[in-house]
């Protein structure tokens, strides 16, 4: 069995001021980095060992993975790969807009017409609404988005299984993680995926199951521990291009 520790990136500047990031980017804030570093300490204190590491190719996930490893510092070298398929959703013309401006129009789209309560919108409804209002034509329709996200995570899991890996650590994005968990288990829609939280997905005999959604207990544990000071150049991770 492969167990995937699926982590949302740390809090960024855009997260802090309420802007939709999508395929644009912004760096982690000082507070965001502190919680990510605490997460690394918490994972290490839990006695976890990872056989491989993955993230999207966005700057905020790469920064998050680096900060986690600054504290986790594995004993054995970990291979680290980046995969663009586990990026955040592309919001097209709404990338970088304030959340209220970007997402406030979605309930007025035809994609929401079948809903009595907009709060009951599924990831499919959200994706189709974004696709409808994107004037640039850059966003993905639901089918393309779901195939990208599901295919990316599944390939990572299959690769880990073929290599005989048991635990892997993966850093991705809030809506991307939420969509993947929902595709695995439709009951996960209402579970919030906070910055630096950990969701756990198991892959066994070709089947997926969600063990945990948006867990912040590793962060809480790490906040009680002293930081580990190490130079980035001494990190025991190997980038695989």
N, C-alpha and C positions, 0 to 999 in steps of 0.2 A: 504493500500500500504506500502511496505517496501522500504526504500531508503538506498542503500548501498554506503557509502563513502569509495572508494577503493583506498588505498594509496600504492605507491611504497616505499620500505624501503629507509632510508637515504643513502647518498653516503658513500661507504666503501673504504677500502684501495685497494682492487682489482679493484673497479670501477676507482679509481684515476690513477692507473698504467696500466689500460687497459687489465686486465686479465678476462677471462671467469670464473664466479663463479659456476654456475649450482648448483650441490649438495655439493660442497665444500663451505667454509664460510670464511669471514673475518669481523673484527669489523668496525663500523662506524668511520670515521675520525672526528677530532675536528670540521672541517667545516661542515661535514655531520650532526653531532649532533646539531650544532647551527641552521641549517635550519629546522631540525625536531622539535626542541624546538620552533622555530618561528611558525612552522605549528600548534603546539598545542595551542599557544597563539592566532593565527589567527582563528582557529576553535572556540575557546571559545569566542572571540570578536564578532564572527558572531552570537552568541546566540544559537549555536547548542547544542542539548542534545542527547546523545546516550544511547540506551537501552541495548546494548551488544557490546562486542569487540571480534574480531577474528584475528588471524595471522597464518602464516605457522609455522612450528616447527623449522625453521632455526634461528640461533643466531642473524642474522642481522635484521630480522623482529621483533623478541622479543625485542631486544634493541631499535628498532624504536618505538614500541608500548609503552614501558616504558618511553622513552623520551617525546613522545607526551603527555602522561598522567601526566608527571611531570609538564607540563604547563597547560594542560586542566583541571586537577583535578576536576572531576565531583562532584556535590553536593551529589548525591545518588550513592551507590555502583554499579559498573558495573561488570557483569560476563564476564570473559575473557577465551576464549577457543582457543586451537591451533589445526590446522588441517594440516596433512602432505600432503594432496591432493592439497593444493594451494601453494606448493613449486615451486621453479623455475624449468625450464626444466632441465633434466639431460643431460649433454653433453658427458657423458661417458669418453672415453680416452682423450677428449679435456678439461675436467674440470681442471681449474687452468692454462691453457695455455694462452699465450698472444692472444688478440682478432684477431690480424692480422694473427697469425699462425693458430688459431682454425677455424675462419670463412673465411679466405682467400681461402681455398680449396673448399668451398661449390659450387661456380659457375662452378667448373669443374666436378661435379658429374652428374650422369644420371638424378637425380631429377630436374636439371635445364635445361635439353636438350630441353624442349618444350618452353623455354622462349627466346624471341628475346633480351630482356634487363634484366640482372640479378637484376636490381633495382626494377623490377616488381614482384619479388618473393613474394609469399604469405607465411603465417605461415605454411601452409601445405607443400610447397616446402622446406622451411627451415628445418622443422622437419624431412622430409624424407631424406634430404641431410645429416643432422647430423647422422641419423640412419645408412646411407650408409657408412660413413667414420669412424664411431666409431669402433675401432679395439678391444675394450674391451667387446663389446656387452651389455653395461649397459644402453644405451639410449633407449628411447621409440619411437616406430613408431608413425606416426601422429594419427592414430585411437586411440591407447592407451593413448597418451598424451592428445588429445582433450577430451576423455571420462573422464580421471582423473580430468582435470582442470574444465570442465563444470560441472561434477558431484559434485565436491567439493563445488564450489560456489553455485550451485543450492540447495544443501542440507543445506548450511548455510542460504540461503534466505528462504527456506521452514520452517526451524526450527524457524527463526525469525518471520515469518508470523504466525506460530502455537502459538507462545508465545505472539502474539499481539504487537510485536515491530514495531516501525515506522522508526527509524533511527539506523543503525548499522555502526560501523567503522571496517574496515578490512585492515590489512597490508599484502601485498604479494610482488611479484617480477615483474620486468619490462616485460620480455617476457611472463610470465604467465598472467599478466594483459592484455597485448596486445593481446594475443591469445583469452582470454575470451571476450574482447570487439569486436574482429573481428568475433567471433562465433555468437555474438548477432547482430552485425551490420557490414557487410562486407566493409562498407565505412570508417571504423576506422583505416585501415591498416597504413595509412601515418601519423597518429597523434602520435607524440613522447611522451613517458611516462618517464618524467624526475624523478630523485630521489626526494622523498618526495612530488611529485605531487599528486593531487586528481582527480580521475575519479568517476563519479556518475552513478550508475545503479539503475533503478527503477524496482520493481517486483510487478505487479498488475494483479489480475485475471489470474494467471498462465503465464503471458507474461512478457518478459524482454524488456527494452528500455534503451538506453544509453543517458544520459542527458548531460554529460560533459566528455571530454577527457584530462587527463594530466594538469589540472588547477593548476597554481602556485600562484594564487591571495591570497590564505590564508597565504602562506609563506610571501609574500610581506607585507601583513597587520601585521603579527606577528613581522616582523623585526622592525616595528616602535614602538613596545610596550616593556616595561621593562620586564625582566625575572622574573619568579616566583620561588623563592627558597623554596624547600620542600624536606624533606628526603624521600627516596624511600619507607621506611618502613611505611610511612603514606599515601601512595597512596590508593585511594578509589576504588580499583579494586580487584575482587575475582577470583582467578584461578580455573577453572573447569577442572579437568583432565578427 
